[in-house]
Amino acid sequence: MSSGWHQAIADLRAQGDAARASAERVGALKADAIRDGHLSTAVAVHYTTETDYLRSALALLDAHLGDGRPPRRPPVARVWPRAVREVWKDRALKRRGGVWRAIPDHTMLEQLGNAPSGPLMDTVIEGAEALQASLHGYRQHPRMYEKYIPDPARRSSAAPAGSGRPAPALPGFPDRGHPVNLALSPGTGVRIQPDRIVEARQLKDDELAVHERVLAFGDAVLDLLVQHRLDGTMPQAGRLRGAGRWVGREQALVPHRTAWPERLNGFQAVTLAGLGLLVLACAALPLTFGERAGVLSHFTLLSAAAAAVAFTGSVLIYRAGPRMIKAQGVQAAMPGIAAGLAALAVWQGQGPLADYYFAL
């Protein structure tokens, strides 16, 4: 028994345990009706840990089929640095942790088909085929829709919702669900094609089942490797890497921040305007001092410095602005008034100050 395989399989088991723990965490937060960002962060961790489990299982399976050495570290996705973790979370939610790109392709299915058969291998093949079905549902379900021209009787509620005739397909695109038809055909409504409703439901079910199928496939690979590489002895869970280390620590992973309101009132707009003026005044500092120092020949460098100041100020406003405008009434405008006065002082004072140090 290779110690490398023992450690790799132990790490794979740890990834599987983390994927299940993250799913249970999401269920617990949904039961508690969490609405303050903990749930969305837990879902992002859940998607990422499941994808890590799938990638690790595929890496070990490929090494096993090729009779090679297992990777020293499981191929898990890296959690981004703290400053950009909100972007990481949004990306993980939008891409479901990248699971669609991690699903085994037809080359892997052919490789599995050529491997020695057996009950465990058959289970692995079934899991890979189920994942392929989920990927097919993800890709094809959008093509079940079509543009249509609503029935005029719908306005009087005499016709059911979605009634009407299909919009004509564009020349060269006979498929009514093609993205070109969905974007450019003359219909004013969008619906599932009436003759493909059953197919659309099956595709959607396959797409939504991807999470359960990832766990089933990972477990099948784990059982196969334990049987063939460890003589049937399941190891203790090994090292845990990637997003799985953050299960249950959503606040530490992505701290909750006050969100921007959907619409600013007058007082909040005053604060936002004052902060913007302060950023503009500070962004002018490099150009003013460069002009007084007689180094405008380095205009590109000075402009880059001004842009860096403006960018940094904009990021700070984006991060701290919601907390500054959360007060009620006129108090929400006080930070903006103070920022406006500070902007006026910076704007009026930068010229004399530059003259004091760099007057020619």
C-alpha positions in Angstrom: 0.0 0.0 0.0 1.5 3.3 -1.1 1.6 6.0 1.6 0.9 8.6 -1.1 -2.3 6.9 -2.0 -3.3 6.6 1.6 -2.9 10.3 2.2 -4.6 11.3 -1.1 -7.6 9.1 -0.3 -7.8 10.5 3.2 -7.8 14.0 1.9 -10.5 13.0 -0.6 -12.6 11.8 2.3 -12.1 15.1 4.1 -13.3 17.0 1.0 -16.4 14.8 0.9 -17.1 15.3 4.6 -16.8 19.1 4.1 -19.2 19.0 1.1 -21.8 17.3 3.2 -21.2 19.6 6.2 -21.7 22.6 3.9 -25.0 21.2 2.6 -26.2 20.7 6.1 -25.1 24.2 7.0 -27.1 25.7 4.2 -30.2 23.7 5.3 -29.8 24.9 8.9 -29.5 28.6 7.8 -32.6 28.2 5.6 -34.5 26.8 8.5 -33.5 29.8 10.6 -34.6 32.2 7.9 -31.2 34.0 7.8 -31.4 37.1 5.6 -28.2 39.0 6.5 -25.7 37.5 4.1 -24.8 34.4 6.1 -27.0 32.2 3.9 -25.6 33.5 0.6 -22.0 33.0 1.8 -22.8 29.5 3.0 -24.3 28.7 -0.4 -21.1 29.9 -2.1 -19.0 27.8 0.2 -21.4 24.8 -0.4 -21.0 25.1 -4.2 -17.3 25.5 -4.0 -16.7 22.6 -1.6 -18.8 20.3 -3.8 -16.8 21.3 -6.9 -13.6 20.7 -5.0 -14.8 17.3 -4.1 -15.6 16.5 -7.7 -12.2 17.8 -8.9 -10.3 15.9 -6.3 -12.2 12.7 -7.1 -11.5 13.1 -10.9 -7.8 13.8 -10.3 -7.4 10.6 -8.2 -9.5 8.6 -10.6 -7.4 9.6 -13.5 -4.2 8.7 -11.6 -5.8 5.3 -10.7 -6.8 4.5 -14.2 -3.4 5.4 -15.5 -1.6 3.6 -12.7 0.2 6.7 -11.8 1.0 8.6 -8.6 -1.7 10.6 -7.0 -1.4 14.4 -6.7 0.4 15.5 -3.6 -2.4 18.1 -2.9 -6.0 17.9 -3.9 -6.9 20.3 -6.8 -9.2 22.6 -4.9 -10.1 26.2 -5.8 -8.3 28.9 -3.9 -10.3 31.3 -1.7 -9.5 34.8 -2.7 -7.9 37.4 -0.4 -10.1 39.1 2.1 -10.3 42.4 0.2 -12.0 40.8 -2.8 -13.9 38.0 -1.2 -17.3 39.6 -1.9 -16.4 39.3 -5.6 -15.3 35.7 -5.0 -18.7 35.0 -3.4 -20.7 36.6 -6.2 -18.7 34.6 -8.8 -19.1 31.4 -6.9 -22.9 31.9 -6.7 -23.2 32.8 -10.3 -21.1 29.8 -11.5 -22.2 27.4 -8.8 -18.6 27.1 -7.7 -17.5 26.2 -11.2 -19.1 22.8 -11.1 -20.2 22.9 -14.8 -16.6 23.1 -15.9 -15.5 20.4 -13.6 -17.9 17.7 -14.8 -16.0 14.9 -16.6 -16.1 15.0 -20.4 -16.7 12.2 -22.9 -12.9 11.4 -22.9 -13.2 10.4 -19.3 -16.3 8.4 -20.0 -14.4 6.5 -22.7 -11.5 5.9 -20.4 -13.9 4.5 -17.8 -15.5 2.3 -20.4 -12.1 0.7 -21.2 -11.3 0.1 -17.5 -11.8 -3.4 -16.0 -15.5 -3.8 -15.1 -16.9 -4.5 -11.7 -19.7 -3.3 -9.4 -17.7 -0.4 -8.1 -16.6 0.7 -11.5 -20.1 0.4 -12.8 -21.3 2.7 -10.1 -18.6 5.3 -11.0 -19.6 5.1 -14.7 -23.3 5.6 -13.7 -22.3 8.6 -11.6 -20.3 10.1 -14.5 -23.2 9.6 -16.9 -25.6 11.3 -14.4 -23.3 14.3 -14.2 -23.2 14.4 -18.0 -27.0 14.5 -18.0 -27.0 17.4 -15.5 -24.6 19.3 -17.8 -26.8 18.6 -20.8 -29.8 20.0 -18.8 -27.9 23.1 -17.9 -26.9 23.7 -21.5 -30.2 22.8 -23.2 -32.8 24.1 -20.8 -32.5 27.7 -22.0 -33.4 26.5 -25.5 -36.8 25.3 -24.4 -38.0 28.8 -24.3 -39.3 30.9 -27.2 -40.5 34.4 -28.1 -44.3 34.6 -28.6 -46.9 37.2 -29.6 -49.4 37.4 -26.7 -53.1 36.7 -27.4 -55.0 40.0 -27.4 -57.8 38.4 -25.3 -55.2 38.0 -22.5 -55.8 41.7 -21.7 -59.3 41.0 -20.6 -58.1 37.9 -18.6 -60.1 35.7 -21.0 -57.0 33.7 -21.9 -54.5 31.9 -19.7 -51.0 33.4 -19.1 -48.6 32.6 -21.9 -51.2 32.2 -24.5 -50.5 33.4 -28.0 -48.7 32.4 -31.2 -45.0 31.8 -31.5 -42.9 34.6 -33.0 -41.5 33.8 -36.4 -38.0 32.4 -36.3 -35.3 34.5 -38.0 -33.9 33.3 -41.4 -31.1 30.8 -40.9 -32.2 30.0 -37.3 -35.0 27.4 -37.4 -34.7 26.6 -33.7 -37.1 28.8 -31.8 -35.0 28.4 -28.7 -31.8 29.6 -30.3 -30.3 32.6 -28.5 -30.5 34.7 -31.6 -34.3 34.1 -31.9 -34.7 34.8 -28.2 -32.9 38.1 -28.5 -34.1 39.4 -31.9 -37.3 37.8 -32.9 -40.3 40.1 -33.0 -42.3 38.6 -30.1 -43.0 40.6 -26.9 -43.2 37.7 -24.5 -41.1 34.7 -23.5 -42.5 31.2 -22.6 -41.5 27.6 -22.6 -42.4 26.1 -26.0 -45.8 24.4 -25.5 -44.7 21.2 -27.3 -41.5 20.8 -25.1 -42.8 21.4 -21.6 -42.2 17.8 -20.5 -38.7 17.9 -21.9 -38.0 21.2 -20.3 -39.0 19.9 -16.9 -36.7 16.8 -17.2 -33.8 19.0 -18.3 -34.4 21.4 -15.3 -34.6 18.4 -12.9 -31.3 17.1 -14.3 -29.7 20.5 -13.9 -30.9 20.9 -10.3 -29.8 17.4 -9.4 -26.1 18.2 -10.1 -25.3 18.7 -6.4 -26.6 15.3 -5.3 -24.9 13.7 -8.2 -21.6 15.3 -7.4 -21.7 13.8 -3.9 -22.7 10.4 -5.3 -20.0 10.4 -7.9 -17.3 11.4 -5.4 -18.5 8.7 -3.0 -18.3 6.1 -5.7 -14.8 7.1 -6.6 -13.8 7.0 -2.9 -15.2 3.5 -2.5 -13.4 2.4 -5.7 -10.1 3.7 -4.6 -10.4 2.3 -1.0 -11.1 -1.1 -2.4 -8.3 -1.1 -5.0 -5.6 1.0 -3.3 -6.2 0.4 0.4 -7.5 -3.1 0.5 -11.0 -2.0 1.6 -9.9 -0.2 4.7 -11.4 3.3 4.9 -8.9 5.8 6.2 -9.5 8.6 8.7 -10.3 12.0 7.1 -7.1 13.8 6.1 -6.2 17.4 5.6 -8.9 19.8 4.5 -8.1 22.5 2.0 -10.0 25.2 0.1 -13.4 26.5 0.9 -14.2 23.5 3.1 -12.2 25.1 6.0 -14.8 27.9 6.1 -17.9 25.8 6.7 -19.8 27.4 9.6 -17.6 30.6 9.6 -19.4 32.7 7.1 -19.0 36.0 9.0 -15.2 35.4 9.2 -15.0 34.5 5.5 -17.1 37.4 4.1 -18.0 40.0 6.9 -21.5 41.4 6.6 -21.6 44.9 5.3 -24.5 47.3 5.0 -25.9 47.3 1.5 -26.6 50.4 -0.6 -30.2 51.4 -0.7 -32.1 50.8 -3.9 -32.9 54.5 -4.2 -31.2 57.4 -2.5 -33.2 60.1 -0.8 -32.2 63.7 -0.9 -30.1 63.7 2.3 -28.3 60.5 1.2 -27.6 62.1 -2.2 -26.0 65.1 -0.5 -23.6 62.8 1.4 -22.7 60.9 -1.8 -22.1 64.2 -3.7 -19.9 65.6 -0.9 -17.8 62.4 -0.8 -17.4 62.6 -4.6 -16.3 66.2 -4.5 -13.7 65.3 -1.8 -12.3 62.5 -4.0 -12.1 64.8 -7.0 -10.3 67.4 -4.9 -7.8 64.9 -3.6 -7.3 63.5 -7.2 -6.2 66.9 -8.3 -3.3 67.0 -5.8 -0.7 65.2 -7.9 -1.4 67.5 -10.9 -1.3 70.7 -8.8 1.9 69.8 -7.1 3.4 68.6 -10.4 2.6 71.9 -12.1 4.0 74.0 -9.3 7.1 71.8 -9.2 7.6 72.2 -12.9 7.5 68.5 -13.7 4.5 68.5 -16.0 6.7 66.8 -18.5 5.9 63.7 -16.5 2.2 64.2 -17.2 1.6 60.5 -17.7 3.0 59.6 -14.3 1.1 62.4 -12.6 -2.2 61.4 -14.4 -1.6 57.8 -13.2 -1.2 59.0 -9.6 -4.4 61.1 -9.9 -6.3 58.1 -11.3 -5.0 55.9 -8.4 -6.2 58.5 -5.9 -9.6 58.7 -7.6 -9.9 54.9 -7.8 -8.9 54.4 -4.1 -11.4 57.1 -3.0 -14.2 55.5 -5.1 -13.5 52.1 -3.5 -13.6 53.6 0.0 -16.9 55.4 -0.8 -18.3 52.1 -2.1 -17.3 50.2 1.0 -18.0 52.8 3.7 -20.8 54.8 2.0 -23.7 52.6 3.2 -22.7 53.0 6.8 -22.4 56.8 6.4 -25.9 57.2 5.0 -27.8 54.8 7.2 -28.9 57.6 9.7 -32.4 58.9 9.4 -33.4 62.4 8.1 -31.0 65.3 8.0 -28.4 63.4 9.9 -27.8 61.3 6.8 -26.5 64.4 5.0 -24.1 65.5 7.8 -21.2 63.3 6.5 -21.7 64.8 3.0 -21.7 68.4 4.3 -18.5 67.7 6.2 -16.9 66.0 3.2 -18.0 69.0 1.0 -16.3 71.5 3.4 -13.2 69.3 3.4 -13.2 69.2 -0.4 -13.5 73.0 -0.5 -10.5 73.3 1.9 -8.4 70.9 -0.1 -9.3 72.6 -3.4 -8.5 76.1 -2.1 -5.5 75.1 -0.1 -3.6 72.9 -2.4 -2.4 75.8 -4.7 -0.9 77.9 -1.9 0.6 74.9 -0.2 2.2 73.8 -3.4 3.5 77.4 -4.0 5.0 77.4 -0.5 7.1 74.3 -1.2 7.8 74.5 -4.9 7.5 78.2 -5.9 10.0 78.9 -8.7 
